[in-house]
């Protein structure tokens, strides 16, 4: 907490203001230490170390980014170091101007905030300015919170000091205004931010121009803006431009708007099937339209009631607001759900709910949002964001007794809100209108990340009353504290300029928040103290706000926290649940390892499990990726470990109910995508959108798994009607395999006795072989692969350079086991499918041009063996290709060589015709057939999963999520966008 020189933070405030109000100006705020020690700088309280950051291109192994000898605290993860170094350090790499230490980055930002605070009268004394400096530094250093990305891009540099990530623009029904829209969006994207706007003022294609012709309509003008967004990278980095396009449900072109992305998705699939590169960042994706924006329909209560009652609804002309067409409301709502089912767009925004919580209605309605739908306020305004890492406020006494540190949380919220408001004093804006309005209304967007991790760690299921109660309490405390600080700041430096005109409405909304807090249900020992602190905060909001006014028109939102969430080391983004129980952790020096989320053992301890049982459950999860059938885990505790995806995925309405629990305590809205399974129906999506309205949400988006095109790792050949010539195994009622051998009709029938035991086929004394030297993650070794003269691989020898080491011994024993298996008839492709993608150290870069990265030595070995000994069709199905084949695929869309090689390529260019079958031999004179052993395992027919799919299921990765255009890692959803956990690249998140 803080206070001014005229009294305590909870006491009276002077009436004068720095900005010219009546009376003497107060002397500023007195700051209180939260984490720091007088006389000790935060940098001196941590251990620092030097690291190398090298990030490679997944396609060819070339280096995307390299900066060596960077300085970070020793407790920062490899991911966080990589992302902050590559995204936020300023200056050209390799020059003296390049930042090389986290200290330089934090100092660049914090010193700018401190200097502006002093210049604008925020601090009572230089000592208070120093406390602000130290506390802000400590919080950033220890990943307690983070400003949004534009702050790190721009503050303290020579470029414009753009601090806002979220912008709302406006466009009118004139060509001049439309062209201004294109220009303004481009400038916002260039500064590392995103923008949204409502196109409903533009007349429809069903209305006339003054010249007598038909208007183009807003959908046609979306094309030009979409092309601009696809060209401009945010902040000059690899962040893609982010934008939102909104159209009112009563606009005459609403049906065309709903269908835009559905048609383009069909085009993407057709082009993908024809061999074009349609992945995110692919060469050919730019040939389709409307891919750079999130689309949302703005619905009214009147429309939703018409849907509910099966009534007609009028579409109104933009020139005179007269009804020019009536439609069946339910049928239009159905078309929205069908489009969302097909391609995840459009989302939905609930207009009357949004404006019911609007603090400044006298200055205009809220008609649009930022790209991810969390910032909603006046047109031509902006909002800078900051997010707190909730896991930093969970206290555990080591014996399973936990508490959420509500008092410390509130103090950090006060610190962050103060800093965020100071930033508006020095910030630059892309247009004069946005600058004027933002300074007049001073919109802020404090939020949080890691809610999903916090709930699991405290033993709460995400979709539970207890989980919703804790989330609601934290959100209420955050917003109540933010507005309380805003009222305190108003006493020192004055309320926002638009407050006087909107005072009654602003106070009405504050009472709505306080009333919602008063009726909220308390559930347990964790959330009750939080709710009590929130109640005290809202009481102070009403008292101080009624006296001083407020410094900020809005205070809080829940953003997706894409890149900044990774920089803070968060397991979950924004309000999202945990994605999966198992994830990959990058290791210093390269490589990665698969680990069970650290929140899992914390949750088990909270639930009362002893150490030995926790270890057994964690081991089960590591092996299976799920808690199902974990030893000793009670079935009633399964729900605690439910995630966004996987075997026990949270139900879609579980996501909606969590949003409803927090929405009444937010100034803005929530960036949240409600994930639904691939099997979800259009009716279920209709129900989700309808429930969102009934539960009082402001906006909602859905994403059906596999509804959008992702890059396939392999594809089976189309139209293959050839007759199989190999042995086939068919099952019997008892599960015993029987062998059928294809033979020409003239072959004489002979009784066949099948021996069901494997027979070893040894190699001759002289055998052909290949010796390969290799390096994987710095570990050197040699592999000798010997073959049968006419029948494939028969043995493998592995020697590591460090003789006598444990690794060398294990590799020697492993190669013997594999060799024996090969000689007993285990197919090489079986080994390849089982051992590729296995992850353990050493791992990382190799010296093999065909296999540039390996997850482990075993992964490398079997990729190399597949390339050397398996036919193209078999290894292509496993996703294993040579460097030349990958290059060819990039250039032609096909992995196969065409022309003189006498192969037949299908339209996908991913599979190769089988060779012609040799003539069947005559029937054997001996009625004995030695068959290869066959392992019967796996799911039922029609449910088979590839290794890649199994990994995705365990890791909670959507099968159709795009590959990162920088490093090739499967991306993950963050709000309405995608984020790469490998390098921090986003598809448009703030």
FENTA-V495478 format. One record per backbone hydrogen bond with DSSP energy under -0.5 kcal/mol. NH is the residue of the N-H (numbers start at 1). CO is the residue of the C=O. Records with the same first field share a line. If there is no record, write none. Layout:
NH = CO, CO
//
This chain:
3 = 30
4 = 7
5 = 28
7 = 4
11 = 8
16 = 24
20 = 17
29 = 122
30 = 3
31 = 29
40 = 37
44 = 41
45 = 42
46 = 43
49 = 72
51 = 70
53 = 67
54 = 52
55 = 65
57 = 62
58 = 56
61 = 57
64 = 55, 62
65 = 55
67 = 53
70 = 51
71 = 100
72 = 49
74 = 47
76 = 73
81 = 77
82 = 78
83 = 79
84 = 80
85 = 81
86 = 82
87 = 83
88 = 84
89 = 84, 85
95 = 92
98 = 95
99 = 90
102 = 71
105 = 101
106 = 102
107 = 103
108 = 104
109 = 105
110 = 106
111 = 107
112 = 108
113 = 109
114 = 110
115 = 111
116 = 112
117 = 113
118 = 114
119 = 115
120 = 116
121 = 118
122 = 117
123 = 117
124 = 29
129 = 125
130 = 126
131 = 127
132 = 128
133 = 129
134 = 130
135 = 131
136 = 132
137 = 133
138 = 134
139 = 135
140 = 136
141 = 137
142 = 138
143 = 140
144 = 139
145 = 139
146 = 387
148 = 385
149 = 990
151 = 148
152 = 148
153 = 149
154 = 150
155 = 151
157 = 154
162 = 160
163 = 161
165 = 383
166 = 383
167 = 194
168 = 381
169 = 196
174 = 172
178 = 174
179 = 175
180 = 176
181 = 177
182 = 178
183 = 179
184 = 180
185 = 181
186 = 182
187 = 183
188 = 184
189 = 185
190 = 186
191 = 187
192 = 189
193 = 188
194 = 165
195 = 242
196 = 167
197 = 244
199 = 197, 246
202 = 199
207 = 204
209 = 213
212 = 209
215 = 207
220 = 217
221 = 217
222 = 218
223 = 219, 220
224 = 220
225 = 221
226 = 222
227 = 223
228 = 224
229 = 225
230 = 226
231 = 227, 228
232 = 228
234 = 239
235 = 189
236 = 233
237 = 234
239 = 234
240 = 986
241 = 229, 232
242 = 193
244 = 195
245 = 294
246 = 197
247 = 296
249 = 298
251 = 248
252 = 316
254 = 251
257 = 253
258 = 254
259 = 255
260 = 256, 257
263 = 259
264 = 260
265 = 261
266 = 262
267 = 263
268 = 264
269 = 265
270 = 266
271 = 267
272 = 268
273 = 269
274 = 270
275 = 272
276 = 271
278 = 276
282 = 279
284 = 277
285 = 277
287 = 284
288 = 285
294 = 243
296 = 245
297 = 347
298 = 247
299 = 297, 349
304 = 300
305 = 301
306 = 302
307 = 303
308 = 304
309 = 305
310 = 306, 307
311 = 306
313 = 327
315 = 325
316 = 250
317 = 322
321 = 317
324 = 315
325 = 315
327 = 313
329 = 311, 327
332 = 328
333 = 329
334 = 330
335 = 331
336 = 332
337 = 333
338 = 334
339 = 335
340 = 336
341 = 337
342 = 338
343 = 339
344 = 340
345 = 339
346 = 295
347 = 295
348 = 700
349 = 297
350 = 698
351 = 299, 349
354 = 350
355 = 351
356 = 352
357 = 353, 354
358 = 355
361 = 358
363 = 360
364 = 361
367 = 365
368 = 377
370 = 375
373 = 370
376 = 374
380 = 168
381 = 168
383 = 166
384 = 443
386 = 445
387 = 146
388 = 447
389 = 144
390 = 388, 449
392 = 389
393 = 390
394 = 391
395 = 393, 403
397 = 401
402 = 400
403 = 395
405 = 393, 403
406 = 404
409 = 405
410 = 406
411 = 407
412 = 408
413 = 409
414 = 410
415 = 411
416 = 412
417 = 413
418 = 414
419 = 415
420 = 416
421 = 417
422 = 418
423 = 419
424 = 420, 421
425 = 421, 422
426 = 422, 423
427 = 423
428 = 161
435 = 431
436 = 432
437 = 433
438 = 434
439 = 435
440 = 436
441 = 437
442 = 438
444 = 554
445 = 384
446 = 555
447 = 386
449 = 388
450 = 572
451 = 574
452 = 576
454 = 450
455 = 451
456 = 452
457 = 453
458 = 454
459 = 456
460 = 455
464 = 462
468 = 464
469 = 465
470 = 466
471 = 467
472 = 468
473 = 469
474 = 470
475 = 471
476 = 472
477 = 473
478 = 474
479 = 475
480 = 476
481 = 477
482 = 478
483 = 479
484 = 480
485 = 481
486 = 482
487 = 483
488 = 484
489 = 485
490 = 486
491 = 487
492 = 488, 489
493 = 489
494 = 489, 490
496 = 550
498 = 440
499 = 496
502 = 498, 499
503 = 499, 500
506 = 502
507 = 503
508 = 504
509 = 505
510 = 506
511 = 507
512 = 508
513 = 509
514 = 510
515 = 511
516 = 512
517 = 513
518 = 514
519 = 515
520 = 516, 517
528 = 524
530 = 526
531 = 527
532 = 528
533 = 529
534 = 530
535 = 531
536 = 532
537 = 533
538 = 534
539 = 535
540 = 536
541 = 537
542 = 538
543 = 539
544 = 540
545 = 540, 541
546 = 542
547 = 543
548 = 544
549 = 544, 545
551 = 486
553 = 441
557 = 446
558 = 669
559 = 557
566 = 562
567 = 563
568 = 564
569 = 566
570 = 565
576 = 573
582 = 954
583 = 595
585 = 593
586 = 584
587 = 591
590 = 587
593 = 585
595 = 583
597 = 581
600 = 597
601 = 597
602 = 598
603 = 599
604 = 600
605 = 601
606 = 602
607 = 603
608 = 605
609 = 604
614 = 610
615 = 611
616 = 612
617 = 613
618 = 614
619 = 615
620 = 616
621 = 617
622 = 618
623 = 619
624 = 620
625 = 621
630 = 627
633 = 630
637 = 634
638 = 635
640 = 637
641 = 637, 638
642 = 639
643 = 648
644 = 578
645 = 579
649 = 646, 647
650 = 643
654 = 651
655 = 651, 652
656 = 652
657 = 653
658 = 654
659 = 655
660 = 656
661 = 657
662 = 658, 659
663 = 659
664 = 660
665 = 662
666 = 663
668 = 556
669 = 374
671 = 558
672 = 670
674 = 672, 701
675 = 673
676 = 703
680 = 677
685 = 681
686 = 682
687 = 683
688 = 684
689 = 685
690 = 686
691 = 687
692 = 688
693 = 689
694 = 690
695 = 691
696 = 693
697 = 692
700 = 348
701 = 672
703 = 674
705 = 676, 703
707 = 704
712 = 710
720 = 717
721 = 719
728 = 740
730 = 728, 738
735 = 732
738 = 730
740 = 728
742 = 740
747 = 744
753 = 751, 927
754 = 752
755 = 753, 929
756 = 754
761 = 823
762 = 760
767 = 765
770 = 785
772 = 770, 783
774 = 781
776 = 779
777 = 845
779 = 776
780 = 778
781 = 774
782 = 799
783 = 772
784 = 797
785 = 770, 783
786 = 784, 795
787 = 768
788 = 792
794 = 786
795 = 786
796 = 815
797 = 784
799 = 782
801 = 780
803 = 801
805 = 802
809 = 805
810 = 806
811 = 807
812 = 808
813 = 809
814 = 810
815 = 811
816 = 812
817 = 813
818 = 814
819 = 815
820 = 816
821 = 817
822 = 818
823 = 819
824 = 820
825 = 822
826 = 821
830 = 827
831 = 827
832 = 828
833 = 829
834 = 830
835 = 831
836 = 832
838 = 835
840 = 838, 855
844 = 854
846 = 852
847 = 775
848 = 851
849 = 847
854 = 844
860 = 856
861 = 857
862 = 858
863 = 859
864 = 860
865 = 861
866 = 862
867 = 863
868 = 864
869 = 865
870 = 866
875 = 871
876 = 872
877 = 873
878 = 874
879 = 876
880 = 875
881 = 879
886 = 882
887 = 883
888 = 884
889 = 885
890 = 886
891 = 887
892 = 888
893 = 888, 889
894 = 888
895 = 909
896 = 909
900 = 898
902 = 899
905 = 903
906 = 911
909 = 906
913 = 904
928 = 926
929 = 753, 927
930 = 928
931 = 755, 929
933 = 824
936 = 934
937 = 935
943 = 940
950 = 946
951 = 947
952 = 948
953 = 949
954 = 950
955 = 951
956 = 952
957 = 952
961 = 958
964 = 969
968 = 964
971 = 962
972 = 979
974 = 977
977 = 974
979 = 972
980 = 985
981 = 979
984 = 980
987 = 978
//
